[in-house]
Amino acid sequence: MSRFEFTRRDLIKAGAAGLAAPHLLNSQALASKPKAKSVIQIWMWGGPSQIDTFDPKPQAGQDYCGPLDKAIDTNVDGIRINAALPKLAKQADKYSIIRSMTHGTNAHETASYLVQTGRQPTPGIVHPCAGAVVSLFKGRGKGYEKKLPPYIVLTEPQGRFSECGFLGLDYKPFATGGDPAKDPFEVSGIIAKGISEKRQQSRRQLLGRLDTFGKAASNLDIFKLAQNARQEAYDMILGDTKNIFDLSTEKREIRQMYGMNTFGQSCLMARRLAEYGVPYITINYKGWDTHKRHFETMKQKLPELDAGLSTLFADLSDRGLLDSTIVWWGGEFGRGPKVQWQAPWNGGRSHHGKCFSVVVGGGGFQGGKVVGKSDKKAVAVEENPVRPQQLLASMYTLLGIDPSAKMPNNRGLDEIVMPLAKGEGILKEIM
């Protein structure tokens, strides 16, 4: 308790429940001084292998490592990652690795729900994911007055469950669609190939001339709301905000450093959105559910990941944005440490929720640290198990969102942001 200074009001607000749970007091104290303004979540759809990325086990042998059996030093003494990520090895001072993430679930939908909401599935209720929660507390009317939506997904929705949950459709993410590696980046409803700004303007004028009913009813409150919504849409389509999605304005050298592929350019796009001030950006990075021919897929995926994520950390840092932007990398679980060489898998990896890795950096998370430890073959957690709710509560805290705060909702549900089990706390060792 001596690490934090409390006012009399802080202690009264915490109440008896808080005093019985010291981690809530810690998170409340930290949340009162937010460090982060935005989150860039890199969602590794399908679950990345911990051994092949941030928790290498070269001593485990061929049946666990396959051809990815080498580890390399990073720019932080004592931290080694897989040799397939040499660019990320040079940025290790900017992120921390959690090697002891666990929830024990091997089903995609349930594991995704656990990691993104911090809850077990409950009949009759769908909890909002982290992006929706951040949008609730940091979006419109809460200090965010930008024209772009406060929660944006590049490029497809995650789709495992309803991201907005019981908060309702106002907190559903805007999915861009399109491919940022193509010029132009065809953003759904904002930028369309072959449709110029002049043509968009003429369409708007034609609609205005034809909408006689709307003019006649313009004094009604419900139509005023509709007109405001329409104006916001046109501001996105025809205003300066559409230029945020124009990656051709970036230096060619920077684009190439990120990688001229969908993931690399999504990382660049995420940096631009964070720079603009969007509170929550998700990159939905598909292709990591590698049951078959895992290592053939990794030949493509790992270099993409290495270039895109390492450049994102470096670029955010160079622009003075890393201190206020959380970068969260991870999927719903890891991959089975033991390679399935036999047919039909032919060198595949299964689902593994018992022990997996997550990377966090920026926005108040320290760099150059490792949390927890897996066993010699990355099968189980050996030290300091970390559950999804602890990571989420830590991110909310850095954003200035009290994990014990009530979540307002139209259903009248009595739900707080992130309940923590007795004995569980935020990740103070990297905050």
Protein Blocks (a to p, Z undefined) as FASTA:
>chain_A
ZZpccdfklmmmnommlmmmmklmmmmmmmmmcfbfbdcddddehiaafklmmmccfkno
jmlnmmmlcccddfbehiacdfklmmlmmmmmmpccdfkbcehiabfklmmmmmmnopac
dehiacddfklmmmmmmmghilpacfbdfbdcdfbdfklacfklmnojklgccdeejjfk
bccdddehkacghiafklmmmmmmmmmmmmmmlmmmmmpmklmmmmmmmmmmmmmmmmmm
lmmmmmklpcfklmmmnopafklmmmmmmmmmmmnopabdcdddehiacfboklmmmmmm
mmmmmmmmmmmmmmmmmnopmmmmccdeddfbdcdfbacfbccklopacddfkbccddde
ehhiaghiaedjddfkomacfbhpadfklmmmmmmmmnopafkbccddfklpacdfbdcd
ehiacdfklZZ
